[in-house]
């Protein structure tokens, strides 16, 4: 009754449809949860994200949780995650994706979850890195520590949104580096990001991690653009 009374005057709204949440609905309403365009990547090693990354760097597996397209529920959620101070969306989606990945990572569990970093200037402006919070959600379920300090973006690149595939690759080429306290040598890294479009950012990060001595790379993203 107290929850209903508070909600009457200060309703919690679903970030996807802006309808009031009912008691027990965590951040996203049950209707929108049911409408999320889930991939089957955790059931198919030769999925579309993996094929996108084939031949670019060696990896154990690559899995996106959702499919992304413009003017969709996923675009709405990710826009609020990135630009409207809703890091909780990233954590919730990470927890749900982690529940699926837990089934396939039990025998090859990574040592660290490493989110793709933002440049310090962009992170200060936004207040947080959206990929950090997706990684935190994954970590809660997979019980793998998040390492978000040692991989750094030392060059501020332009937004990837309106760039073609070649421009995206050039835009993020050699912009990531490992700090002196390198914890990645000989380790299996689960590299995470919000959206994989061409895979250029993931490739650049993975190559930096491999150069630093990482033994294995796996990839997980909230969504894959198609």
N, C-alpha and C positions, 0 to 999 in steps of 0.2 A: 504493500500500500504506500509506504514511504517513497519507494522508487517511482511508482506511478504518479504520486503527487509532485515530486521534484520534476519528473519528465514533462508534466503538464505545463509548467512554467519555464523550464530550461531543457527542452527536448534534445537528446543526443541523436544526431542525424547520421544516416548511412552516407559515407563519403562518395559512394558510387551513384546513388539515386536521390539523395537528400530527403528521404523519407525517415520518419522517426523510428529509432530502434526500439524493439521491445525488450523486456527483461530477459537476460541470458544471451542476447546477441552481441558478440564481441566485435565492435567497431564496424563490421559490415553486416548488412541484414541477410537473413537466410535466403531471400529471393535472389539477391545479387551473388551470393556465394554459389548458388545453384546455377547461375548464368555464366560463371567464369569459364572462358574457353581453355580448358585444360589440355595440355599436350599429353602424349603417352610416352614421353622421352625416357622415363625410368623403366619402361618395359621394352625399349628398343634401342640397342646400342648404336644402330645405324640410323639414328633419327636425323631430322633436318638440321639441327644445330651442329651435331657431330660432322655431318657432311660439309657444312659450311666451313669447318675448321680443318678438315682433312688436308694434309700436306703442308700446313703452315707452321705447326709445331707438334711434337709428340704429346699425346694426352691419353689418359686412362679412360675417361668418359666425359661427356658433355650433355647437360640436361637443362632445358628451360621449363619453367612451371606452367606458363601461360603463353598463348599466342597474342601478339600485339598487332593491331591495325588502327588507323586513325579513326577518330569519332566513335570509339568503342568504350566499353566499361573499363577495359584495362588502361586505355589512355587517360581516362578520368582519374582512376586510382593513382597512376604513376605521376600525373601532374600534381595532384594534391600531396603525394609523398615528397616530391622534389621541391615544390614551390609554395606550398600552403601550410608548412610547419606541421606535417602529419607523419612523423617518423614511425608512429605506431602501426601504420599501414604496412610499412616494410617489414616490421617484426612479425606481424600476423601472417603475412604471405610467406615469410621465411619459415615460420613454424609449420605451416601447412605443407610447404614443399619439403621440409625436413622429414615430415612423416612419411612421404613417399620415398625419398632417397635413403632413409634408414634401412629400407628393405634390401637395397643393393650394395650399400657401403659397409655392411656389417663385417664382411670378410676382407675388405680393403680400405679400412677407415683412414682418412687423411690425418696428418699430424696437426695441421693448422688450416683454418679458414682465413683467407686473405681477400678482403674487399678491394676492388679497384679504387685507388685513391683519387680525391679531388685535389686540385691545386689549392694551396693555403688561402689565396685571395678569394677564390670562389667559395671555399668552405666557410670563411669568415662572413661572407655576404649572405650565404644561405643559412648558416648556423649549424649545419651538420652535413655529413655525407650520407645520402640515402642508401648507398650500398653497405655502409656500416650496419645499418639497422636491419637490413635483409640478412646480413651475416649473423647478427645477434640472434635473430629468430631461428635461423638454421642451427646455431650453436646450442640453443636451449634444448632442441630435440636430439641432435646428433651427438651432443656431449663432446664437441671438439672445440678447443680454444680459438678465439678470434685473435689474429695478429694484424693490427692495423697501423703499426708504427714504422716498420722496417722497409716497406715498399712505399716509395714516395714519388709524386709527380713534381719534377723540378722545373718543368717548362709549362707555362700556361698556354694551352691550345685553344683554338676557337671551337665554338659549339659545332657538333657533328650533324645537327638536325637537317640542314639543307645541302649537305655535301654528298657527292656521288661516291662510289666505292673507292676509286683511286684517290680522291681528295681526302677521304676518311683515313686511309692508310698513311698517306703523307702527313696528315695533321697530327697523328699520334706516334709517328716513328721516332724512336729514341727519346721519349719524353719521361720515361720512368727509370728510377735507379734504386738500388738497395743501399741502406745506411751501413755504416761500418760494423755495427753489431748485427751481423748476418745470422739469423736463426734458421735459415732455409736449407743449408747444405745437407744433402742426404735425406731430405724430408719429402713427404707427399703433401702437396698443397692443393686445397680446394679453392680455386680462384672464383670470386663472385662479382656480379655486376647487376644493374637493374635491367637493361635491355641490350640484347645482342642484335645488331642490325647487319653489318657486314662482317663483324668479328674483328675489326681492326684494333680496337682498344684491348680486347682480350689477348690478341696475338702479341701486341707490344708488351703487355704486362708479363705474359707467359715467357717470352724470350728473355726478359730481364731476370725473372726468377730462375730459369734454367741456367743462364749465364752465372748466376750467384751460387749454383751448385744444387738446386732442387733436383731431387731424383725423379719425382713423378708430379704431373699436373692433372687435375680434374677441373671441370668448369661447371658452375651452376649459375643461372640467371633467373630473375623473376619472369622475364618474358623474352620471346624471340619475335622480331618483326618479320612479316612475310607479305 
